[in-house]
Amino acid sequence: MQSFDWTLIQSFLAVAEHGSYSAAARKSGRSQPTIGRHIDQLQTQLGATLFQRAVKGYDLTPTGQALLDHARTMQQAAAEMSLITEGRTAEVRGTVRITASEIVATYILPEFLAQLLAQEPELQIELVATNSTENLLLRVADIAVRMVQPAQQDLIARKIGEIRIGLYGAPSYLARKGTPEQFEDIANHVLLGYDRSDLMIRGMAALGIPMQREDFAFRVDDQVTYLEALRAGVGLGACQKRQAEQYGLVELLPDLTIPSLPVWLTAHSALRSSAKVRRVFDFLSERLPARL
């Protein structure tokens, strides 16, 4: 074990956290055969079985479970070493990894990143579109655009604006089904909601409007698909006001108050001394507020 490869531990953690070789491969960016080979090598070096087959993948054996916290400690130490090294980079050169929600990553960030790359030809950007909250402390990304204020210490967070939300319909849908004049009227309309996520149901409940999953006749969790369905005239749905104006959607029930989404730009504090990360962070914090 004196000379084992750290990538074996990374693959071990990926399988332990995601439950299968295929899921671990998708999350880590490695191929499924590579993940399997890493697990075999690690088990051979340890002389122990770390995983056992389950109905939908692999579960940790007692030995694997006992090693999990130690592997996570190694992961944290490796991330901190990377942060210290990255924080001493003085040139605006190399890769900066950004994570943002699907909507922000698809419809908002590209135009600004195009401007940034035109100004910084030696910079490279990796953009991760995900609605999950990535852990910047583990160096999953250098910068995150989030809709919640991060609670972790050692993170720099700057609130750069709020996204206003309204209820909208496409002109094609309203021409076919009519325009609701009051909230009770939407019971006669097709509503767009989420599938497995209960975010919209909880949001409506916070407004004093109890709704169930079945009240939404069209359900999808992917936010980009949701927006495209709204634009296509599938039904009525919530949308960012700036996007709705851009795509010619019609606002409905303007007196209906839907809480805005706060937008936070975050980075690990060690990375603020990195010229390339600082350049991207400052560029986005300067340009995004007007767009939001």
C-alpha positions in Angstrom: 0.0 0.0 0.0 3.0 2.3 0.2 2.7 3.3 -3.5 -0.9 2.8 -4.4 -2.5 5.3 -6.9 -4.7 8.1 -5.4 -7.0 7.6 -8.4 -8.0 4.2 -7.0 -9.4 6.0 -3.9 -11.2 8.5 -6.1 -12.9 5.7 -8.0 -13.7 3.9 -4.7 -15.4 7.1 -3.4 -17.3 7.6 -6.7 -18.8 4.1 -6.5 -19.5 4.4 -2.8 -21.4 7.7 -3.2 -23.3 6.9 -6.4 -24.0 3.2 -6.0 -22.8 1.8 -9.4 -19.9 1.7 -11.8 -21.9 3.5 -14.5 -23.1 6.3 -12.2 -19.5 6.7 -10.9 -18.2 6.9 -14.4 -20.7 9.6 -15.4 -19.9 11.7 -12.3 -16.1 11.3 -12.4 -15.6 11.6 -16.2 -13.9 8.2 -16.3 -15.0 5.2 -18.4 -17.0 2.4 -16.7 -14.2 -0.2 -17.5 -11.6 2.2 -15.9 -13.8 2.4 -12.7 -14.1 -1.3 -12.6 -10.3 -1.8 -13.1 -9.6 0.7 -10.3 -11.8 -1.1 -7.9 -10.3 -4.5 -8.7 -6.8 -3.1 -8.2 -7.6 -1.5 -4.9 -9.3 -4.6 -3.6 -6.2 -6.7 -4.7 -3.8 -4.3 -3.0 -5.9 -4.3 0.2 -6.6 -8.0 0.2 -10.2 -7.2 0.9 -13.6 -7.0 -0.8 -15.0 -3.5 -0.7 -18.3 -3.9 -2.6 -21.0 -6.5 -2.9 -23.6 -6.7 -5.7 -27.0 -5.2 -4.9 -30.2 -5.0 -6.8 -29.3 -1.8 -8.5 -25.6 -1.7 -8.4 -23.1 -2.1 -5.5 -23.2 -1.7 -1.7 -20.3 -1.3 0.5 -19.1 -4.3 2.5 -18.4 -3.8 6.2 -14.7 -3.4 5.3 -15.6 -0.8 2.6 -17.8 1.0 5.0 -15.0 1.1 7.6 -12.7 2.7 5.0 -15.1 5.3 3.7 -14.5 8.0 6.3 -10.7 7.6 5.9 -11.0 7.9 2.1 -13.1 11.0 2.5 -10.4 12.5 4.8 -7.9 11.8 2.0 -10.1 13.4 -0.5 -10.4 16.5 1.7 -6.7 16.7 2.2 -6.1 16.4 -1.6 -8.6 19.1 -2.3 -6.9 21.4 0.3 -3.5 20.8 -1.3 -4.9 21.7 -4.7 -6.5 24.8 -3.4 -3.2 26.0 -1.8 -1.3 25.4 -5.0 -4.1 27.0 -7.2 -4.2 30.0 -4.9 -0.6 30.9 -5.8 -1.2 31.0 -9.5 -0.4 34.5 -10.8 -1.3 34.2 -14.4 -4.8 34.3 -16.1 -4.1 31.1 -17.9 -5.5 27.6 -17.6 -8.9 26.1 -16.7 -11.6 27.6 -14.4 -14.5 25.3 -13.6 -17.9 26.9 -13.1 -21.1 25.2 -11.8 -24.5 26.8 -12.2 -28.2 25.8 -12.5 -29.4 24.4 -15.8 -31.2 27.6 -16.7 -28.4 29.9 -15.7 -25.8 27.7 -17.5 -27.9 27.4 -20.6 -29.5 30.8 -21.1 -27.5 33.4 -19.1 -23.8 32.5 -18.8 -22.7 31.6 -22.3 -23.0 35.2 -23.7 -20.8 36.5 -20.9 -18.3 33.6 -21.1 -17.9 34.3 -24.8 -16.9 37.9 -24.0 -14.5 36.8 -21.3 -12.7 34.2 -23.5 -12.4 36.9 -26.2 -10.6 39.1 -23.7 -8.5 36.2 -22.1 -7.3 33.9 -24.9 -5.2 31.7 -22.6 -8.2 31.0 -20.3 -10.3 27.9 -20.6 -13.8 27.4 -19.0 -15.5 24.2 -17.9 -19.2 24.8 -17.4 -21.2 22.3 -15.4 -25.0 22.7 -15.7 -26.5 21.1 -12.6 -29.2 21.9 -10.1 -27.4 20.1 -7.3 -25.3 22.1 -4.9 -21.7 21.2 -5.6 -19.2 21.2 -2.7 -16.6 23.8 -3.6 -14.5 22.7 -0.6 -13.8 19.5 -2.4 -12.8 21.3 -5.5 -15.7 20.0 -7.6 -15.7 23.5 -9.1 -13.8 26.8 -8.7 -16.8 29.1 -8.9 -20.5 28.5 -8.4 -23.6 30.5 -9.3 -26.2 29.5 -6.7 -29.7 30.3 -5.7 -29.0 29.9 -2.0 -26.5 31.5 0.3 -23.7 29.0 1.0 -23.4 28.1 4.7 -19.8 26.6 4.6 -17.0 28.5 6.0 -13.9 29.2 3.8 -16.2 30.3 1.0 -16.4 33.8 -0.4 -20.0 34.6 -1.3 -21.3 37.7 -3.1 -25.0 38.3 -3.7 -25.2 39.7 -7.2 -28.9 40.1 -7.7 -32.3 38.4 -7.6 -34.2 36.7 -10.4 -37.9 37.8 -10.6 -40.4 35.0 -11.2 -43.9 35.3 -12.8 -46.7 33.1 -14.2 -46.6 33.0 -18.0 -48.2 31.4 -21.0 -47.2 31.3 -24.7 -49.4 33.3 -27.1 -50.2 30.0 -28.9 -51.5 28.4 -25.8 -53.5 31.5 -24.7 -55.1 31.8 -28.2 -56.2 28.1 -27.8 -57.3 28.0 -24.2 -58.0 31.6 -23.2 -56.4 33.9 -20.7 -57.1 33.4 -16.9 -58.3 36.6 -15.3 -58.0 35.4 -11.7 -56.1 32.7 -9.9 -59.1 30.3 -9.6 -59.3 30.2 -13.4 -56.0 28.3 -13.7 -57.8 25.2 -12.5 -59.2 25.0 -16.1 -55.7 25.2 -17.6 -52.8 22.8 -18.2 -50.2 23.6 -15.6 -46.5 22.8 -15.9 -44.8 21.4 -12.8 -41.9 19.3 -11.6 -41.9 15.5 -11.6 -39.9 14.1 -8.7 -39.0 17.5 -7.2 -41.5 19.0 -4.7 -39.9 22.5 -5.0 -42.9 24.0 -6.8 -45.4 22.4 -4.5 -43.6 23.8 -1.4 -43.3 27.2 -3.1 -47.1 27.3 -3.7 -47.8 26.2 -0.1 -45.6 29.1 1.1 -48.0 31.4 -0.8 -51.0 29.8 0.9 -51.9 27.8 -2.2 -52.1 24.1 -1.5 -51.4 22.0 -4.5 -50.7 18.3 -5.3 -48.5 16.7 -7.9 -51.5 15.7 -9.9 -52.6 19.3 -10.2 -49.8 19.7 -12.8 -50.8 18.0 -16.0 -47.3 18.3 -17.4 -44.4 17.4 -15.2 -40.6 17.4 -15.9 -37.7 18.0 -13.6 -35.2 19.3 -16.2 -35.6 23.1 -16.2 -34.5 23.6 -19.7 -37.1 21.2 -21.0 -39.6 22.9 -18.7 -38.9 26.3 -20.3 -39.1 24.9 -23.8 -42.4 23.2 -23.1 -43.7 26.6 -21.8 -42.5 28.3 -25.0 -44.1 25.6 -27.1 -47.5 26.3 -25.6 -47.9 23.1 -23.6 -49.5 25.0 -20.7 -49.0 27.7 -18.1 -45.9 27.8 -15.9 -43.5 29.8 -13.8 -40.6 31.6 -15.6 -37.9 34.1 -15.0 -39.3 37.5 -16.1 -36.3 38.5 -18.0 -36.4 35.3 -20.0 -40.1 35.5 -20.5 -39.8 39.0 -22.0 -37.0 37.7 -24.3 -39.1 34.9 -25.6 -42.4 36.7 -26.0 -44.3 34.9 -23.3 -47.3 36.7 -21.8 -47.4 37.4 -18.1 -50.5 36.3 -16.3 -52.0 37.5 -13.0 -49.3 40.2 -12.4 -50.6 40.8 -8.9 -49.6 37.2 -8.0 -46.5 37.6 -5.8 -43.9 34.9 -6.4 -40.7 35.3 -4.3 -37.6 36.2 -6.2 -34.6 33.9 -6.3 -31.4 35.3 -4.8 -28.3 34.7 -6.9 -25.0 34.2 -5.1 -21.6 34.0 -6.7 -19.3 31.9 -4.6 -15.7 30.6 -4.6 -13.3 29.1 -2.1 -11.4 31.8 -0.3 -8.0 30.2 -1.2 -8.9 30.6 -4.9 -9.4 34.4 -4.6 -5.6 34.7 -4.7 -5.6 32.8 -8.0 -5.4 35.4 -10.9 -7.5 33.3 -13.3 -10.2 32.5 -10.7 -10.2 36.1 -9.5 -10.5 37.3 -13.1 -13.6 35.1 -13.8 -15.2 35.9 -10.4 -14.8 39.6 -10.8 -15.9 39.6 -14.4 -19.1 37.7 -13.5 -19.9 39.8 -10.5 -19.6 42.9 -12.6 -21.6 41.7 -15.6 -24.3 39.4 -14.2 -26.2 41.8 -12.0 -27.5 43.9 -15.0 -28.6 40.7 -16.8 -30.4 39.4 -13.7 
